[in-house]
């Protein structure tokens, strides 16, 4: 059979994940130090694990309501109000299989063939292929290091056309660590008011910001709630990546359509994870603070170490990534990361895996132990020294 003719062209055209490529290569190298995957190194807090265990012992293993357990949706509403001043009722919440499913459901519910979707880059890898699978047209905006990799009002205004349906707002940002503060978001909101452009605000790293100001959601600004779908979840802030649980919050008419797609494609999110998440929201604020403080300590160490080597990077204020420039090497992002992996067995992700504007950069995750990070920094320093690219003194 000729599978090339049988497979859907849009699916065939999807690029494989540039993140997973280097993760898979590193898995076959027993002495490799991997800084490639954005996964917390902390165990899921015990109280959350215990809640999951108890739900199994009590035989709570049936499907839940399609939108998720009512008790969980109520807790999500309380959490969003308490932490981010966002007002939702349970009818505004859809519990999903990770934040990625929420993104998928939102784009599928909103975007029809020919609709344009504005995607600031560099960014997480899923927005473009999901848009293309719906027949939408990705419109990329290259954010810049000198702007802290923030989307500017001027860039957004220039990108909007009569065909624009949706703006993806991926902040705090993976891979750059960039954030949008209240003032930045107000400038974006001012551009959107008076248009019919909707916003998909991916806030999965909302709890992981560093500095005096807490994360601000664009949905909290005047005129934005009714046009915004907020995506969040439990993977990053509660170290629950394998539990696969996220959610979308938004206007009820949009959530209803997303729920119809979800009930046909997924049915419901994992029951055990939902019971565990109730405890996470009710009692794990202190655990979030502890993990955030530790990430902040690692962040400062890695940024300082890289800048001293000559791999310059701006000070990331969110998520758990740094995005250093590797242009001092004269290599492409792919070449730099491949040679670093082959010669020093350190796995990082080429910046162009996150869009064309990521060329000349690489993503390094600091969601690893300090010992792990120190070993990696020594190897990267030796790699630069071996090739004459090292800016600082050899150690």
LOKEBA-412797 format. One line per field, with one value per residue: chain; y, x, z of N, C-alpha, C in turn. Coordinates in steps of 0.1 Angstrom, whole numbers, m for minus. Last residue first. Layout:
N
kette <- A_... .
n.c2 <- Y_... .
n.c1 <- X_... .
n.c3 <- Z_... .
ca.c2 <- Y_... .
ca.c1 <- X_... .
ca.c3 <- Z_... .
c.c2 <- Y_... .
c.c1 <- X_... .
c.c3 <- Z_... .
REM end
This chain:
395
kette <- A_A_A_A_A_A_A_A_A_A_A_A_A_A_A_A_A_A_A_A_A_A_A_A_A_A_A_A_A_A_A_A_A_A_A_A_A_A_A_A_A_A_A_A_A_A_A_A_A_A_A_A_A_A_A_A_A_A_A_A_A_A_A_A_A_A_A_A_A_A_A_A_A_A_A_A_A_A_A_A_A_A_A_A_A_A_A_A_A_A_A_A_A_A_A_A_A_A_A_A_A_A_A_A_A_A_A_A_A_A_A_A_A_A_A_A_A_A_A_A_A_A_A_A_A_A_A_A_A_A_A_A_A_A_A_A_A_A_A_A_A_A_A_A_A_A_A_A_A_A_A_A_A_A_A_A_A_A_A_A_A_A_A_A_A_A_A_A_A_A_A_A_A_A_A_A_A_A_A_A_A_A_A_A_A_A_A_A_A_A_A_A_A_A_A_A_A_A_A_A_A_A_A_A_A_A_A_A_A_A_A_A_A_A_A_A_A_A_A_A_A_A_A_A_A_A_A_A_A_A_A_A_A_A_A_A_A_A_A_A_A_A_A_A_A_A_A_A_A_A_A_A_A_A_A_A_A_A_A_A_A_A_A_A_A_A_A_A_A_A_A_A_A_A_A_A_A_A_A_A_A_A_A_A_A_A_A_A_A_A_A_A_A_A_A_A_A_A_A_A_A_A_A_A_A_A_A_A_A_A_A_A_A_A_A_A_A_A_A_A_A_A_A_A_A_A_A_A_A_A_A_A_A_A_A_A_A_A_A_A_A_A_A_A_A_A_A_A_A_A_A_A_A_A_A_A_A_A_A_A_A_A_A_A_A_A_A_A_A_A_A_A_A_A_A_A_A_A_A_A_A_A_A_A_A_A_A_A_A_A_A_A_A_A_A .
n.c2 <- 268_297_328_334_326_300_290_271_245_239_257_246_222_232_243_219_207_224_223_196_197_216_201_180_195_206_187_205_224_241_235_254_259_282_302_303_302_310_318_294_273_256_245_264_259_225_216_194_170_162_148_160_153_149_172_192_186_192_219_230_223_236_263_266_283_303_307_328_320_310_325_307_306_286_276_273_303_336_354_353_376_366_352_343_325_332_323_340_331_306_313_329_310_291_305_314_289_278_295_291_264_269_284_266_247_262_270_245_238_257_249_225_222_224_214_188_177_176_159_134_132_132_109_90_96_114_130_114_113_120_126_133_151_171_182_192_210_230_239_249_269_288_295_303_315_295_273_240_219_187_159_136_125_131_157_171_193_215_231_212_198_209_239_260_284_305_323_354_372_378_390_416_438_444_415_388_376_379_375_377_364_389_407_404_372_347_321_297_297_296_278_276_294_305_319_327_351_365_393_413_445_461_452_447_468_465_442_450_467_450_434_452_457_431_413_383_367_342_317_305_285_292_320_327_328_328_333_334_348_342_351_373_383_410_409_417_425_451_446_431_449_468_455_426_398_394_389_412_427_415_391_392_373_370_356_338_325_295_290_260_233_219_214_239_240_220_229_254_245_228_238_270_295_326_337_341_335_339_324_328_306_285_264_277_275_267_240_236_252_238_213_219_230_207_190_203_201_168_162_185_201_232_257_272_260_268_302_326_353_357_363_344_329_329_323_298_283_283_268_244_236_231_210_190_186_175_161_169_169_143_128_99_63_47_43_41_23_30_28_50_71_66_74_101_110_105_123_146_143_143_159_142_150_171_179_187_189_195_182_186_181_152_138_105_79_63_71_68_92_111_106_115_142_150_146_160_186_185_163_163_183_174_163_143_159_171_148_116_87_77_83_70_43_23_m12 .
n.c1 <- 389_398_381_357_351_358_364_383_375_380_363_338_341_345_319_304_314_306_278_274_281_261_237_241_241_215_192_169_158_170_175_184_182_201_205_205_170_145_131_119_111_122_144_163_179_184_189_214_234_267_291_311_308_280_269_282_274_246_246_258_241_217_225_256_286_299_301_287_260_244_227_205_181_169_139_115_94_109_129_163_184_200_232_261_286_308_311_295_270_269_269_246_226_231_225_199_186_189_173_149_143_139_116_98_97_85_61_48_45_26_3_m11_m39_m57_m44_m38_m63_m72_m54_m62_m85_m73_m58_m78_m90_m77_m105_m127_m130_m116_m133_m158_m152_m138_m159_m174_m157_m156_m182_m181_m161_m175_m197_m182_m148_m125_m98_m86_m61_m45_m25_m6_12_38_41_39_49_34_41_40_14_m10_m23_m39_m51_m78_m91_m107_m128_m137_m115_m109_m121_m95_m76_m74_m64_m37_m23_8_28_41_71_97_110_100_76_57_30_27_33_9_m6_m15_m42_m55_m79_m95_m105_m122_m115_m118_m87_m61_m45_m49_m36_m9_m8_m13_10_29_19_22_46_55_88_110_121_123_107_83_74_44_31_20_m7_m20_m49_m70_m79_m74_m83_m77_m47_m20_7_9_1_23_44_34_33_55_63_96_123_134_142_165_156_124_100_85_55_38_8_m6_m38_m58_m64_m59_m32_m21_m25_m8_17_19_19_39_64_68_88_104_72_37_14_m19_m36_m62_m83_m83_m106_m110_m107_m120_m116_m89_m79_m89_m78_m50_m49_m57_m36_m15_m20_m36_m64_m86_m115_m129_m150_m172_m188_m177_m166_m140_m119_m87_m65_m46_m50_m78_m89_m78_m88_m115_m115_m105_m125_m145_m133_m133_m160_m167_m143_m148_m164_m175_m173_m151_m151_m137_m123_m121_m115_m99_m74_m75_m75_m51_m33_m39_m32_m4_4_m1_15_41_46_65_100_118_126_102_111_119_150_178_201_218_249_257_266_250_231_205_194_202_184_160_166_168_141_124_128_118_93_88_65_39_31_13_m9_m16_m22_m29_m20_m21_2_20_14_4_8 .
n.c3 <- 343_324_324_297_270_248_223_217_220_247_259_254_269_294_299_298_321_341_338_346_373_382_377_396_419_419_399_376_359_341_307_280_245_226_195_168_164_172_150_142_170_188_177_177_199_209_242_256_271_271_262_248_221_215_227_213_187_189_196_173_152_160_158_140_151_163_190_197_197_216_242_265_282_309_327_342_346_347_341_330_319_288_282_265_270_284_310_324_316_328_356_359_352_372_397_393_391_417_432_419_426_454_454_442_462_483_471_468_495_503_489_493_498_476_454_461_466_439_427_434_419_393_393_392_366_339_321_297_267_243_222_232_252_238_223_244_257_238_241_267_266_251_268_292_290_309_315_314_328_335_341_343_360_353_365_389_404_407_385_363_362_365_347_323_301_295_269_266_263_288_300_289_300_323_332_337_315_317_349_365_391_414_418_425_414_393_389_387_384_356_336_322_307_277_266_237_228_198_181_173_188_211_224_215_224_251_257_254_276_297_296_306_332_344_324_310_308_296_293_268_256_278_297_316_282_253_238_206_193_166_141_114_90_90_111_131_131_142_168_177_177_195_219_220_239_252_254_263_242_234_223_208_188_158_152_127_122_109_99_102_99_121_118_124_152_159_151_167_195_204_214_229_212_203_190_191_168_157_132_109_91_72_89_124_158_182_189_184_205_228_225_227_253_268_262_276_303_309_300_318_328_323_337_339_358_382_376_382_383_394_411_415_439_443_418_414_436_431_407_416_433_414_401_421_424_399_378_343_321_322_355_355_355_385_408_438_458_479_468_451_469_482_462_460_485_484_466_481_503_491_459_435_437_415_390_364_331_302_292_290_302_311_308_301_305_287_262_254_261_242_222_234_237_211_203_219_208_183_172_137_119_97_73_80_87_62_46_60_40_14_1_17_16_m7_0 .
ca.c2 <- 262_283_320_336_340_304_299_285_251_231_259_259_222_225_251_229_200_222_236_200_189_219_213_177_186_215_190_193_216_240_234_246_259_268_300_310_299_305_329_299_283_264_235_264_269_236_216_206_172_170_141_161_154_139_159_192_185_178_209_232_218_221_257_267_271_303_295_330_326_302_327_314_305_297_275_268_289_326_356_348_371_376_351_353_322_339_315_340_345_307_304_334_323_287_298_324_298_271_294_304_268_261_290_279_243_255_280_254_230_257_262_224_221_228_228_197_179_183_173_139_132_143_122_90_97_103_129_122_109_115_121_124_139_163_176_183_198_222_233_239_257_282_290_291_318_305_282_252_224_202_166_141_124_118_155_160_182_205_237_220_192_205_225_258_270_303_309_346_368_373_378_404_435_448_429_396_375_388_369_384_363_376_407_410_386_351_334_297_297_308_281_264_299_293_322_315_349_357_384_400_435_466_458_437_465_478_442_440_472_461_428_446_468_438_418_396_369_355_322_316_281_280_314_326_334_317_341_325_351_338_346_368_369_406_411_414_411_449_454_425_437_472_459_440_403_397_379_401_430_429_391_395_382_368_369_339_337_301_295_273_241_224_203_234_250_219_218_254_255_223_232_256_291_312_328_346_327_346_322_331_315_299_266_270_278_281_246_229_256_253_214_212_238_219_187_202_214_178_153_178_193_218_249_278_258_255_292_316_349_354_372_353_332_332_335_309_285_289_282_252_239_241_222_196_190_188_161_167_181_146_136_110_76_48_40_52_18_31_18_36_70_64_60_92_111_97_109_144_145_131_160_148_140_168_167_189_181_204_180_188_193_158_148_118_90_61_74_58_80_111_104_101_134_150_140_146_183_187_172_156_181_178_175_140_151_179_156_130_95_74_88_84_51_35_0 .
ca.c1 <- 389_397_393_362_353_356_352_387_374_386_377_341_338_356_331_302_316_320_285_271_288_275_240_239_253_227_199_178_150_176_166_189_175_199_203_215_183_154_137_130_108_111_133_154_169_187_180_206_222_257_279_311_321_290_264_283_288_251_241_264_255_217_220_241_278_298_307_301_266_256_231_217_181_176_148_128_96_99_121_149_180_193_217_253_273_306_317_310_275_269_280_260_228_232_238_209_185_196_187_155_145_151_129_102_102_98_71_51_53_40_10_3_m29_m61_m49_m28_m55_m80_m53_m50_m87_m82_m51_m69_m97_m75_m91_m125_m140_m109_m120_m158_m160_m131_m147_m180_m161_m143_m178_m190_m158_m163_m199_m190_m163_m129_m108_m89_m74_m45_m37_m13_m2_32_41_30_58_32_41_52_27_m4_m22_m30_m47_m66_m91_m95_m121_m147_m120_m102_m124_m108_m77_m78_m78_m44_m30_m4_23_35_57_88_110_111_81_72_36_23_44_13_m1_m9_m31_m52_m66_m95_m94_m128_m114_m124_m100_m71_m45_m53_m50_m15_m5_m22_m3_31_20_8_41_48_75_105_120_132_120_91_77_59_40_27_1_m14_m35_m66_m89_m69_m84_m91_m54_m34_4_13_m7_9_45_36_20_52_56_82_115_132_128_166_163_138_104_98_61_48_15_2_m26_m55_m65_m73_m41_m21_m31_m23_11_19_9_27_64_66_77_104_83_50_22_m6_m33_m49_m81_m80_m96_m115_m100_m120_m130_m99_m76_m92_m92_m56_m45_m65_m49_m14_m23_m25_m53_m81_m104_m128_m137_m162_m192_m174_m175_m147_m132_m95_m76_m44_m37_m69_m93_m75_m73_m110_m120_m97_m112_m148_m136_m120_m152_m173_m150_m140_m157_m166_m180_m157_m150_m146_m116_m126_m121_m114_m78_m74_m86_m64_m33_m41_m46_m13_6_m8_1_35_45_52_89_112_133_108_104_114_136_170_194_207_241_253_272_249_245_214_190_209_198_162_163_180_152_125_131_132_97_90_79_43_40_26_m3_m12_m10_m34_m19_m32_m11_22_9_11_0 .
ca.c3 <- 356_325_327_310_273_262_224_217_207_236_260_248_254_288_299_288_308_339_335_332_364_383_370_381_415_418_411_380_368_355_318_291_258_230_210_175_158_182_157_134_160_193_179_165_200_200_231_257_262_277_267_263_227_211_231_227_190_185_205_186_152_158_171_141_147_148_184_198_184_213_228_261_267_304_316_347_342_348_353_329_332_297_283_271_265_272_299_327_312_314_350_362_345_358_394_395_381_405_435_418_412_449_460_435_449_485_475_456_486_509_486_488_509_490_454_457_477_449_424_440_434_397_392_403_379_348_326_309_277_255_219_220_256_248_216_235_264_241_228_263_273_245_255_292_288_299_321_307_327_333_345_331_364_348_350_386_401_417_398_366_359_377_351_334_302_303_275_269_250_278_305_285_286_318_328_348_317_309_338_361_377_410_413_435_415_402_385_387_398_364_345_329_320_283_275_244_234_210_183_177_178_198_226_213_210_245_258_245_263_294_293_293_322_342_336_307_314_296_307_271_263_274_284_314_293_261_247_216_197_179_150_126_91_91_98_130_127_128_159_176_169_181_213_221_227_254_247_273_248_240_236_208_199_164_156_137_119_119_94_105_87_120_117_110_143_162_144_152_189_200_201_230_220_204_191_194_177_160_147_113_102_68_78_112_145_177_191_176_191_225_225_215_242_268_257_262_297_308_301_306_333_317_338_331_344_377_382_374_387_383_410_404_435_454_425_404_434_443_407_406_439_424_393_416_436_404_391_355_324_311_345_361_348_373_395_429_446_480_479_445_459_490_467_448_481_494_463_468_505_496_473_438_438_428_396_377_340_312_293_279_307_302_316_296_313_302_266_250_268_256_220_230_249_219_195_222_222_184_183_150_123_111_73_74_97_73_43_58_52_24_m5_15_27_m7_0 .
c.c2 <- 247_278_306_327_342_318_305_295_265_237_251_262_235_224_245_239_211_216_233_213_193_210_217_190_183_207_199_197_203_232_233_247_249_269_285_309_309_301_324_310_288_275_243_253_269_246_228_206_185_173_150_155_155_140_149_178_184_176_195_222_219_216_242_260_274_291_295_318_328_308_318_315_313_295_287_265_283_313_347_349_366_368_361_350_331_334_322_333_346_321_306_326_329_300_296_317_308_281_288_303_281_263_282_285_256_252_274_264_238_249_262_238_222_229_233_212_189_187_182_154_137_143_133_104_99_105_118_120_117_109_115_118_129_150_166_175_187_209_225_232_246_269_283_286_305_307_293_260_237_207_181_147_128_116_142_157_169_193_227_225_199_200_222_243_270_288_307_332_358_368_371_391_423_445_432_411_383_388_380_377_370_376_392_408_391_366_339_311_299_308_293_267_287_297_310_317_335_355_378_389_423_456_464_442_456_476_454_440_463_466_439_441_462_449_426_401_382_356_336_320_293_282_302_316_330_322_332_334_341_343_345_363_364_391_408_418_409_435_452_433_431_460_463_444_418_401_381_390_420_434_405_395_382_378_366_353_339_314_301_277_256_232_207_222_245_228_216_241_254_232_228_250_275_308_334_335_334_339_329_330_316_309_280_272_270_283_260_235_249_256_229_215_232_228_199_198_213_191_162_169_184_212_236_269_264_253_279_308_339_348_370_362_342_336_339_322_297_293_290_266_247_246_234_209_196_194_174_166_180_159_141_117_87_62_41_52_29_28_19_26_56_63_57_78_102_98_101_129_142_132_148_148_148_157_164_176_183_197_189_189_197_170_154_125_104_72_74_60_68_98_102_97_119_142_139_140_169_185_173_166_173_174_179_151_147_172_165_139_110_83_86_90_66_44_13 .
c.c1 <- 390_397_389_375_360_360_350_375_377_386_384_356_341_354_343_314_314_323_300_278_286_284_255_242_252_239_211_186_157_167_174_179_182_191_201_215_193_167_146_138_120_107_121_143_159_175_183_198_215_246_270_299_321_303_275_279_290_265_245_259_261_232_221_237_263_291_308_308_281_263_244_220_193_178_157_138_108_102_110_142_165_188_211_238_262_293_317_317_290_274_280_270_242_234_240_223_197_196_195_169_152_154_141_115_106_104_84_62_57_50_24_9_m15_m50_m53_m32_m43_m71_m61_m49_m74_m84_m60_m62_m88_m82_m90_m110_m138_m118_m113_m144_m160_m139_m140_m169_m167_m147_m165_m186_m168_m160_m187_m193_m170_m144_m112_m100_m75_m59_m35_m26_m11_18_35_30_49_41_40_52_39_10_m14_m30_m37_m63_m78_m99_m109_m140_m129_m108_m117_m110_m91_m80_m83_m59_m38_m10_10_31_53_73_99_112_90_77_51_29_40_25_4_m1_m26_m40_m66_m81_m95_m118_m122_m122_m106_m85_m57_m54_m56_m30_m10_m20_m13_17_21_9_28_42_69_91_114_132_128_95_86_63_35_37_8_m5_m31_m51_m83_m80_m79_m93_m69_m39_m11_9_m4_1_31_37_22_39_52_76_100_123_125_153_163_144_119_101_74_53_25_9_m18_m41_m62_m75_m56_m31_m32_m30_m4_13_8_17_50_61_77_93_95_61_35_1_m19_m47_m67_m79_m95_m105_m106_m116_m131_m113_m86_m90_m96_m71_m51_m62_m58_m28_m23_m29_m40_m69_m99_m115_m139_m149_m182_m177_m172_m156_m139_m108_m85_m56_m35_m55_m83_m79_m71_m95_m115_m102_m104_m134_m138_m123_m139_m164_m155_m149_m148_m158_m170_m166_m156_m144_m125_m119_m127_m122_m93_m79_m86_m75_m46_m42_m49_m28_m4_m7_m7_20_37_51_76_102_127_115_110_105_131_155_184_201_231_246_268_256_245_229_199_205_206_176_165_178_165_137_133_137_113_96_79_57_44_36_11_m5_m6_m22_m24_m32_m22_9_11_7_9 .
c.c3 <- 355_340_328_312_286_264_238_218_206_223_249_248_248_273_292_287_297_325_333_329_349_374_370_373_400_414_409_393_372_365_331_302_268_243_213_190_165_177_169_142_154_183_184_166_188_200_222_244_265_267_276_270_242_219_227_233_206_189_202_196_166_159_171_154_147_142_169_191_185_200_227_246_262_289_314_336_348_343_355_342_331_309_292_271_271_264_285_316_314_309_335_355_347_350_379_392_382_393_423_422_411_435_455_441_441_471_477_460_473_500_491_484_505_499_468_458_474_461_434_438_440_413_397_404_391_362_336_313_290_265_231_219_244_251_226_227_254_248_230_250_270_252_248_278_286_299_311_315_319_333_342_335_353_352_346_371_398_414_410_381_365_375_363_337_314_304_282_274_253_265_294_289_281_303_322_345_329_311_330_349_376_396_410_431_425_402_397_381_399_378_354_339_328_295_282_252_240_215_197_179_182_187_213_215_206_229_251_245_252_280_290_288_308_332_333_320_309_302_307_286_269_260_285_303_307_272_257_225_208_181_164_136_105_93_100_117_125_122_145_167_167_172_198_214_230_240_249_267_259_246_243_222_201_176_163_139_130_114_105_99_89_107_116_108_128_153_147_147_174_193_196_217_221_214_197_196_179_171_149_128_106_79_73_100_134_163_184_177_182_210_222_214_229_257_257_255_282_302_299_310_321_322_331_331_334_363_376_382_378_388_398_401_424_449_435_410_425_442_419_406_429_430_403_408_431_415_395_367_336_314_334_351_357_366_383_416_437_468_481_456_453_480_474_453_469_490_472_464_492_498_479_453_440_427_410_383_354_322_305_281_297_309_308_307_309_310_281_254_265_263_233_228_246_232_204_214_224_199_184_160_136_113_87_75_92_84_55_56_50_36_5_9_26_4_0 .
REM end
